Amino acid sequence: MGCLAGKTALVTGGARGIGAAIVRRLAAEGAEVVFCYRGADTEAQALVEEVQSAGGRAIAIRADVSDSAGVAALFAAVDAEFGAAPNLDILVNNAGIGSDGQDASLKSGSEELFDRMMAVNARGPYLVTQAALPRLRDHGRVVNIGSISGKVAQPFAAGYAMGKRALQSLTFSTAAEVARRGITCNLIAPGAVATDFIARLRERPGFDEGTAKATPMGRMGQPDDIAGAVLMLCREEARWVTGNVIEAAGGIAI
């Protein structure tokens, strides 16, 4: 029996990449997992079938977490699946977007791209967390997936970095809000992880090799590396760890 048997979890942005790895890991440890996604219907259905074939349980909900109506629909589905509140033990705010090859620099990035990134990367976790708090059982877990971009100067991706910095602030505020209930809230800040999220960067000659060389552990991150860190924070043994930014970057010191 897994360490999360009997627990319920919600993962945003769970159809692909890091989010899908988190869904797999939580389900493998016995949690019942609802995950949402914005447009990856094929990947979402395939993930549900994969989890079920491995003996776990996952439910996919299409929802845009940057939109209040989308968040309301998401939690209506959570309530329908898990019953009356409180009905959640784990919340993982993973949904996020990058520039997808567009100019996101401070010098010339567009207002439209900035607004979209902030809506998904900052407003979304705020709305989801706000809706989740009354549904979380005491001694639950909130894990936000940020980035080491939130700790460094990135004029070439200023809007993205701002959103990840904002998510750190939300983490600290959430941790303080729920501490008396025994709920923890932490943020995992990955370095470069080999997913489609950075596909455009990885098209540059030598990017993977250069990233591995600059990483003390000598390789790029994998989605399972981040999923393992999430599981670590969800275990009972992590009950005294809260309000922290935990870098999962293979030893890169920021």
Buried (B, 14 or more C-beta within 10 A) or exposed (E): EBEBEEBBBBBBBBBBBBBBBBBBBBBBBBBBBBBBBBEBEEBBEBBBEBBEEEEBBBBBBBBBBBBEEBBEBBBEBBBEBBEEBBBBBBBBBBBBBBBEEBEBBBEEBEEEBBEBBBBBBBBBBBBBBEBBBEBBBEEBBBBBBBBBBBBEEBEBBBBBBBBBBBBBEBBBBBBEBBEEBEBBBBBBBBBBBBBEBBEBEBEEEEBBEEBBEEBEEEBBBBBBBBBBBBBBBBEEEBEEBBBBBBBBBBEBEE
